[in-house]
């Protein structure tokens, strides 16, 4: 009977997780330059223009790999190139991670830990936000979960095949985003703590071979482009300790704030209480820690080492490899505490935890917002698409292909989100360095902006202009068509 109750509860958790992530995804998802670039890269692959490299990182000229573009391509195609495909794919991967956690504990004596873990993941306000758009930095969540799954099986029973899979996942995930360097540290530390000495050499040989296969596209790119990535890496390292805004970065505050976003809708005080409880719990239950507890601690420590060495920005996704271990470790301590008080039944406690987290984090899910996450209030993907449709119709009417676009919204000056639609509709504007050659310039402006006071290169390059026409888009946002002012002789 209990196994059916557990299954029903898990299905309910999955349905809640899916609903939170897919509800109004078209209006709530982020669609800015990064999303436009990634979806454009996926679209080009569907047009037969294959690539080994993806978008550049936010902190250097180092590029991420393009492997996720290939994985996302079928969904983008099925959804007819609609940008929501990125959010749907991200959601599918998050639900897959929830399933992996459930399966990890299903056939053991620790099913309750699995239930609590998936509750934390399903109702995390930060992960709900992450799920609504494509972003390479968010994709490692699923693969770090898979890596944890494989590493646990490997530690429990050493197999060469598991080493190969583990190594492949490391190489593959590192292509997606460089936050996976934390997993490399994790993989390096595992054998010294969990594997017999006589097997350590075999472990590293098969891990490295698997890594080589998983990282092969990037290796091929390096060989074909005179080690471009390697050169950019050395350039980044050489500039790393130079004075700048990152010198004010506080690692402990970064962890506290990220955990607050992950569990508690950004409440830093609750995050401090959580950390204050978690650390003593490790000491109290140190003799009762199971292998998955110890691996969770190790992966969190590995992520901490990575952030201490590399991270200098208050961006939570660099901690993404620690999210699943934090969920598991928290669930494990709750279960250990529950076992101390036998009168607390498991199912009511899980349901209570779900209700508490849902109600407490409800506002942080942003379900009623009128804008995409990190986008200007009142602005979202439908507004971007509507603007592109207006431009498409007007350009067809004008029968003029020498035009360009600008967005005075969300610092998207070059209008990459609008360009995405125009590109897939085969009516692409001039390139971002050809504003001076355009006959018409379409400007999307947010409310309260005076065009004559805007000082951006894209508009200055166009030259003196006349305002030909304006269209209302939504919530006070306006699309303006400029034409070049005739020069009198």
N, C-alpha and C positions, 0 to 999 in steps of 0.2 A: 504493500500500500504506500509506504513512504517513497518508493522510487517513482510512483506515479505523481505524488504530490510534488516531488522535486522537479519532475519533467514539466508539469503544468506551470509551476512557478517560473521555471526557466523560460518557457514559451512566452509567458506574460512579460518577463523582463525584456526579451528580444523585441516583442511588439511595442513596448513602451520606448525602448531605445530607437527603434526604427521610426516611430511616430515623431519623437522629439527632433530627429535629424531631417526627416523629409517634409515636415509640416511647413508649408509656405517657402519651400527651399528656393523657389524662383525669386521671391522678394527678399529673402533674408540672407542668401548666399553672397559672398564677396565676388565681385567681378571687376578687378583692376588690372594694371599692366602685367603683373606676374601671371595671373590667370589667363589673360589674353595670349601671352607668349607661349605658355605651356599648351593651351588648346590649339593655337596656331601650329605649333610643332607637331602635335598629334594629327591635325588635319593634313599637314604636308606629307606625313607618313602614309595616310590613306590615299594620297594622290600619287604615291609611288616614289616620293622624295625621301629616301631613307637617310638616317643620321645616327652617329654614335654619341653625340654630345647634346646637352640640353642647356637650360638657362644658367646664367652665371650666378654665383653665390652673392649674397648681399654685402659681404665684407671684403671681397677681392675679385680679381678677374678669373679665379678658378671656376671651372664649369662643373655642374652636376652632369651625371649621365642622362641618357635619353630612354632608359629601359621602361620607365613608367609610361612614357608616351605610347609605346607599343602595347602595353597592357591595357591602357585606357582606350585605345583606338576602337575596339569593337563596340563599347558603350557609346562613344561619341557618334559612331556611324549609325547605331540603332536609334539614337535620339536625334538623328538628322542634324548633327553638328550644333545642337543647342548647348550653350555653356553649362547648363545644369548637369550635364553628363559628368563633369568633374566632381560635383557634390554627390551625385548618385554613386559614382565609383568610390569616392572616399567613404561614404556611408556603408557600402557593401563590404569594404575592407575592415571597417570598424566592427561591423556585425560579425565578420569572420573571426576577428580577434576575440570577441566575446565567446563565440563558439569554441575556439581553441582553448580558452581558459576553462570553460565548462567541461570539455572533454579531458583536459589535463587532470581534473580531480574526480571525474564521474566514476571511474572504475577503481576507486581507492576508498580508504576510510576517512577521506577529507572532503567529502562532497559539500559539506557546509561551508568550508573555506572557498570552494569554487562558487557557491551561490553568492556569498558576500562580495567576492571579487568582481563578479559580473554586475552586481548591483552598483558598485562604485564606478565601474567603467560606463555602464549604461546611462547613469544619471550625472556624470561629470559635466558641469557647465562648459568647461574649457573644451572638452572633446566634442560636445554638441556643436559648439562654434566651429571647431576645426572641420567638422564633417561636411559643411555646406559648400565647399568649393575645392577646386583642385589647387594643390600647393605641395610641391615636392617635399618640403620640410615636414609635412604631416604624414606622409605615406609610410615612413619607417615604423609607425606604431604597430601595424599588422606584422611586419617582418621581424621586429624586435620581440613580439609575442611568439612568433613561430620559432625564432632563435632560442628563446627561453625554453619553449616546449622541447625542442631537440636537445638542448644542453642538459636538461633534467633527465631525459631518457638515456643520454650518453653517460652521465655520471652514475646512473643507477645500473647500467649494463653497457660496458664498453664494447663498441662495434666500429669497425672501419667505415662501414657505410654511413653510420651516424656522423662520424668525423667529416666525411666528404660532404654530407648535406649541410652540416654546421658551417664548414668552410665556405661552401657555395653561398649560403645565406649571408655570411659576412661580406663577401665580395659583391654580391648583388645589392645588398642594402647600402653599402658604401657608395655605390654608383648613384643611388637615389638621393642621398644627402649625407653630408660629412659629419652629422651628429652620430652616425654609425661608428665613428672612431671609438666611441665609448664601448661598443660591442667588441671591438678589436682588443681593447684593454681587458675586458671581461674574459674573452677567449684565451688570452695569454695567461691570466691568473688561475683559471680553472684547474689545469693539470697539477699545479704545485700544491693545491689544497684538496683535490677530490679524486685524483687518478693515481693508480699504483705507479711507482717509479719506473718499473720495467716497461710500462706502456706509454710513457711520456714522449719518447722519440717517435713512436708510431702515430701518436696523437698529432704532433706537429707536422709530420710528413703528410698525412692525409688531410689535415686542416688546410695546409698551404696549397695542396693540389686542388682541393675544392674551391679555395679562395681564388686561385688562378682562373678556374673556369668561370666563376661568378663575376669576376672583375675583367674578364677577357675583352669585352667591347672597349673599355677604357684603355687597356693596354694597347690594343690595336690603334686606337686614336693617337696615343702617345707616339707610337712608332711611325705613324704616317705624318705626324705634324711636329717633328723635331722636339718631342718632349715638352710641348707647350704647357701642359698642366704642371709638370714638375718645375718648370721655370717660374710659373706664376706662384707656386707654393713657396719656393725659396724667396721670391719677392715679398710675399705676404709675411713670412717669418722675419725677414730682415727689417720690415717696417713695424713689426708687432709692438715693440717696446718704445716706439716714439711717442712723445707727449700728444695728448688729444683727449676727446671727451671720454674715451674708455678708461682713462686714468682714474675717473671717479667711480668706476664700477665696484660694487660691493657684493661679493659672492654670496655671503650668508643672507643678505636681504633679497638677493635674486632667487635663491632657493625658497625662502619664506614666502615671497610674493607669488612664485610659480605654483607652489603647493596650495596656497590660498585660492588661486584661480582654478586649480584642478578639482578641489574638494568643496570649497566654501564660498563660492561666488565672489572671490577676491577679498574676503575678510581676513586681514593679516593677523588679527588677534586670535581668531580660531586656529589659524595656521601655527602660531606660536604654542598654543595649548596642545595642538596635535603633536608637534615635534617634541614638546616637553614630556608628553606621555609616551611617545614612541621610543625614545632613546632609553629611558629607564626600563621599559618593557623588554627591550633587548637584553638588558642585564638580568632582570628577574627571571626570564624564561630561557636564558642562554643554554641551560642543560636540557631543555626540552625542544630546542629548535630542530626541525626536520630538514631534510636535504633541500626542499624547495624554499624553506625559510632562509637557509644559508646562501643559496644561489641568489635569492632576491636581494639579500644584504650585499652580496658581492657585486651584483649588477648596479645597485644604487651607488656603491663606493666607486665603481668604474666610471659611472656617469659623473660623479662628483670630481674625480680626477680629471676627466675630460673638460669639464666646465672650468675648473681651476686653471688649467693650462691654456685653454683656447678661447673661452667665451668672455667677451667684454661688452655684450649688449643685453639689456633686460628684455629678452625675447624668450618666452617659455618653451618654445619648441626644441631648444637645444637640450632640454631635459627629457625629451620624449622617450628615450630608452629606459628611463627610470619609472615611467608611469605604471606599467603593468606590475613590476616588482613592488612598488608602493601599495598598489591595490591588494596584491596577494599577502604582503606582510601585515597590512592593516587587518585584513580579513582573518588571518591566522591568529593574531593577538586577540581579536574579538572572540574567536572560537575558544581559545585557551581560557579567556576570562569567563566565558559562558560555562565551560566545563567545571569551573570552580564553583559555580552556582547552578547546580543541576536542575533547579526548579524552573529555569528559564527555557521554555520550549523554542525550538529553532525556527519553525515557520512563522509564528507570530512576530518573532524578533526580526526576521528578514523583511517581512511586510512593513513593520514599523520603521525600519531603517529606510526602506524605499520611500515611504510616505514623507518621512522627515526630510530626506535629501531632496525629494521632488519639490516639496513646498518651500523649503529654505532657498533652493536655487532657482525657483520659478522665474523670478525677474531676470536672472542672469542668462536664461535661455534665449531671451530676446524675442519671444514668440509673437509679440504684438508690435514690434518695431516697424517703422516705415522706411527703413533703409537697410542695405546690406551691411554685414559686419565690417567695421573699420571704414565704412563709406560715409559720406556726408549725409546728415539727416535729410530725409525726403528723396534720397537718390538710391537707385538700385539697378539690377540687371534689366528689368522691363523698360526702365527709362532709357537705358543705353541702347537697347534694341529698337525702341520706338524712334530714337534720334537717327539711328542708322537707316531705318525704313524711310523717314522723311528725306534724308539725303539721297537715298537710292532713287526715290520717285522724282525728286527735283532734278537730279543729274540726268536721268533718262529724258525728262522734259526739255532740259537745256541742251541735250545732246553735246555735252562738253565733258571730256575726260581729264582735262588739266585742272584738277581741284585738289584741295587738301583739307585736313580737319585738325581742330584744336579743341581740347577740353579744359575749361577753366573750372575744373571740379576735381577735388581729391589729388591735386598736383599731377594730374594726368595730361600735361601740356600737349604731348604728341598724339593724344587720342587713341592709344592702342586698343582700348576696349571697343570703341566704335569701329576702328580699322578691322578688327577681327571679323565682324559681320560683313563689312563691305568686301573684304578679301574673299570670303567663302561664297559671296554672291557674285563674284567675278566682275566687280566694278571698283577695283582697288584705287584709292587715292594715290597721289604722288608720294614719294618716299619722304621720310622725316627730315632729310637734308635738302629738300626741293621746294620749300615754301615760297621762295622768290619766283618760281616758275609757274605757280598756280594762277589760273584766271579767277577762280572762286575760292573762297576760304569759308568753311563752315565752322562756327564756334559754338560750342555748348557752354552756356554760362549759368552759374548758380545764382540764386536770388541776391539782389543787392549789389551786384557787380557793375561798375561803370567802365565800359569798354575803353574809353579814352584814357583811363588811368592805369590800364593794365600794361605792365612793362615786361614782356616775355619775348624771347628771341624769335619764336615762331611767328608772332604777330608783327614784330618789327621787320622781319625778313620779307614778309608779304608786301610791305610798302604802304603807301597812302591808299586809303580805301573809301568806298561808299557802302553804306548799309542798305542792302537791297530789300531784304525781307526777314521777318522774324516769325517763328512758330512757337507756341507754348508746348512744352513737353509734359511736365508734371510738377506739381508742388512748387510752382514758381520758377522752375528751371526752364531756360529758353534756348532755342537753337537760332542762330543768326547767320545769315548768308552775306558775306562781304564780296564785293568785286573791286578790282583795281580802279583807282581814280585816274581818269584820263589826264594826261599831262598836256597842258595848253602850250602852244608855241608862241 
